[in-house]
């Protein structure tokens, strides 16, 4: 997890990304099939909607639903902490 760095994907300045420990508070697909997950940073600094990268959306949804069911946090690699940004990686934490 330490080797990943947020890619530069926006022309306008964005809030910095990185690894964040989060609780998953909601999630699911919208009408076009895209997955959205609501993440709350464990320190309470923010709670926002993010979308997994398209290649692994279903796998990240499964990870998020497992975290909700088990009541455990996730480690989320975000390109930006701005709402509606992409989730690059998502792992369940012990």
N, C-alpha and C positions, 0 to 999 in steps of 0.2 A: 504494500500500500504506500510506502514511503517514496517510491520511484515516480509515481504519477504526478503530473503537473497539469493544471488547467490549461487547455489550448486557447489560443487567442482566436475567437470566432466572431467578435462583434467589432464594428467600426467605432461606435460610440463608447465612451468610457463606461465600464461596468464595475460593479462591486467585485472585489477579489474573490476568487474561488479557492478551492482546496478541499481537504478532508474535514468532515464535520460529523460528530456523533449526534444522532437525531432519533427522535421517536417518530414513527409513522402514525399519523392521526386519521388519515382517510386515503382512499385510493380507488381507482377503477377506470374503465374506459368511457370515452365520450362517443357521440353518435358516429364519428368517422373512424372509430376503432383505436384512436390514439389513447395511450394510458397517461393518467395524471396521478401523482402522489402528493399528499400534503405532509410536509416534514416540519417538525418542531425541533430546533436546536436544543440540546439537553440543558443548556444553561439558561434557556428562555429568552435568548436575544432576538429570535425571530421565529415565525411560523408561516410558511409560504407553500405555494403549489409549484411543482417541478414535473418535468416529463422525462422519462428514461430515453436514452438514445434508441433510435428505431430498431437497430439490429437485435437488441436483447430486451425489448419492452415486456414481453410475456414472462421472461425469466425474472426480471426485476419486480414485476407485479407479484409473482409467486413468492419472492423473497420478502417483499413488503407485507403481504398477507400473512406469511409465516411469523414475521416479527410482531404484527398486531396480535395474532392468536396466542403467541407465546409470551407477550408482554415484555419483549426485550428490545433494546435499541439497535440501530443500524449505523454503520459507517458509510457515509455518502460522499462520493467524490463529485463535487459540483464545479462547473465551469465558472459560475458566478453565484453569489448569494441573492441576486436580484430575482424577484418572483417571476415565474414562467420560464426559468432557465432549464438547461438540460442536466440530467443526472448521468454522469459518465460511468460510474461504478456504484454498486450497492452490496454491502456485506452485512450479515447478521453478526452482532457482537455477543459474547458470552455474558 
